[in-house]
Every structure is written in C-alpha cells, then in structure tokens.
Amino acid sequence: MQRPALFLCVMVTMLVAAPGAIARDSLGMFGRWGAFRDAGVPRCYAIAMAHAGRGDARGDFQPYVDVAWWPKRGVRGQLHVRLSRRPGDGPITLTIGDQSFRLVGGGGEAWAADERMEAAILAAMRSASGLRISARGGNGRGFTDHYDLTGAPTAMDAAAMGCAGAR
C-alpha cells in the first residue's frame, strides 16, 4: 500500500473510531493533511498525524496537529497539538525552519500562547516543509514529534472555506 493511501486509511479509521465521527464530512486530502467539517457543531479543521522517525518508541497518545475554525465561537485558525507523550515540567517547543515557539499546555495537549503567536505559526506553516514539536516527558527524557507540512496550506484553506458561511 502506498504511503498516501495508508495515511488516508489511518485517518479514516481514526475518525470513525472517534465518538460522533459520523457527522464529519471530508473536505479533501491534501498531501499529508486532511480537511474535515462537522456541520452539527459547526467546526472545520485541517489535521495531520505525526510521522514516525527512526528510533521512535510508542508514546502515550497518537500525536497529531490540527488547525480549527469554530464559527459560533468566533475562532479562526486555532492551532491544537496532541503530543505523543505527557510532558513533564519544562517547555513544549514547536519549531518550523529557524523559528521556535514556546507552546502552552499539559496532559498531552498544547496550543499557541496567544493569537499573535498562532498567526505567526500558521504563516510559517504555509512556507515550510515540516515542523517538529519537542518536550521532555514525565520521565525526564526528551521526545520530538515530526510533521510533514505537504498539503497543509491547502487543507487549512479548505477548512476555512468549509466553515465560511456557518454561523
């Protein structure tokens, strides 16, 4: 099975296994990213799963990054990260090219510290080939989740358009 087909199968399986997944509409697959709409909420999002690197051990969670639009809440382009492990004390750092951002979060989740940081991250995602998120786990060992940004700009645009008329 080719990588894009495998990725699509995993994404579909992940969405079907999630509660309420039946309400989600696919807006398309774009490279390593998918775009979806949940009209019942309403919300739309672009999402990608981390790709495994050499030596990666199984973590606590299936890591992913999503960028979401929640029209009723007035939220546009909200970055959310599901880390592969629960972080311990210390920073959670998202790196895109030569830019680094210190995220906030806990319990395996992370977000941009504020809207200004979020805008800078989304802009950087549009012109980079990948990003990585690094932290230290509760055991003190460092870990890094890697993401391919191929298709991210198009998936983000599709998600934004998917919720453009929703109120």
N, C-alpha and C positions, 0 to 999 in steps of 0.2 A: 504494500500500500504506500503511495507517495505521501510525503510529509504534509502537504496542504490537505489531502483527503483525511489523513489521520487526525490532524488538528480539528477539522470540521467534525469528525465523528466524536472526538473527545468533547468539543464544545457542546454539541447537541446532547450528548449523554449527560453532561454536567447540568445543562438547562432543564432537561426532562426530569432529572433526579431532584431538582430543587422544588420546594413547595410552590404551587401556583404557576409553575412554568408553562402550563397550557395556555395562559393568557399572553404569552410573549410571541411577538411576530418578528421574524428575521427581516432585517433591512438589507442584509447582504454580508458576504465575507470578502474582506479586502486584505490580501496578503495574509499576515498572521493575526489579523484583527477581525472581529465580527461586530456588527451593529444590530441592536435589537430595540423593540418598542413594546412596552407593557401599557396598552391603551387604558386599562382599567384604573391605573394609578393617577394620572398618566406619568410615565417616565420613559426616557430613551437613554441608551448608553452604548458606548464603544468599549469593547473588552478584549483582553488578550491574556493568555496564560503564560507563565514564565517558561523558558525552555531550560532543560537540564544541561548543565555543563559537566565536564569530566570531573569525577570525584564527588559529585553532589550526592549527599545522603538524603534519604527520605526525611521530610520535615513533619511538622505537626499539622500543616494545612496544605491544600492545593493553592499555590500562590497565583494571584492574578492582579492586573491593574485594570481599572475601569474609569471612564470619564462619563459623567451622567448629567442629564437635563431633567429637572423636575419643575415643569411649568407652573403648577399650582403653588409651589413654594418660592417661585422666582429664582430658582437655582439654574445656572447655565455653566456647563463645563466644570463640574465638580470632580476633582481627582480623588480616587479612593484606591488604596493598596491593601491587598490581603497578603501578608508576609508568609513565607514558608514555615517560619518558626515564631514562637512567642519571644519577643525581645526582652532582654534583661534591662538593667539600667544602662544608660548611655544613649547616644544619638542614633536616629534612623536617618540614613543619608541616601538621597536619590541623586544619582549622577547621570548627566547627559552631556557627552562630549567633555569640555573642560569646565562645565558649570555644575556646582553642587548645591543641593538644597537640603536643609535640615527639616525633616517631617515631624509631625506630632502624632501621637497615637499610643496604642497599648493593646495588650491582649491579642496581638496578631494583626491589628489593623493600623493603618496610617493614612494621614491626609496632609495637605499643604497647611502651613501655619496660618495663612490668611489669603484673601482674594488676590492680592498683588503677587504673592509667590505662586499661586495657582496659575495666574495668567502667564507668568514667566516660564513655568514648567510646560504648559500647553504650547506656547510659542516655540520653545526649544524642541519639543517632541515633533513638531512639524518639519524640522530641518535636520534631524539626526537619524542615524540608522539603528541606534539601540539605546537602552538605558539600563541602569543597574541600581538596585536598592540594597544597601548594606547595613547591618546592625550586629550587635552581639546578642546571642541567645542567653537564656537564663543560666546556662552552664558556663558562661563566660567566653565561649568560642564564637568567633565571628562567622557570619554567613552572608552570602550575596545571592540575590535573585536577579536573573538576567532576562531582558525582554528585547525582542526584535521589534522595531518600530515600522517595519514594512507594512504599509496599508493603514497605519494609524491616522494620518491626516484625513484620508477618505472616509474611514469608519467614523471618525469624530464628526465630520461634515454630514454624513448620512444620519447619525443620531440626532444632531442638531436640527436637521430638516424634518426628521421623523416626528419631532415634537413642536415644530414651529407653529402650528395652528392650534395646539392643545391649550386648554385653559382649565 
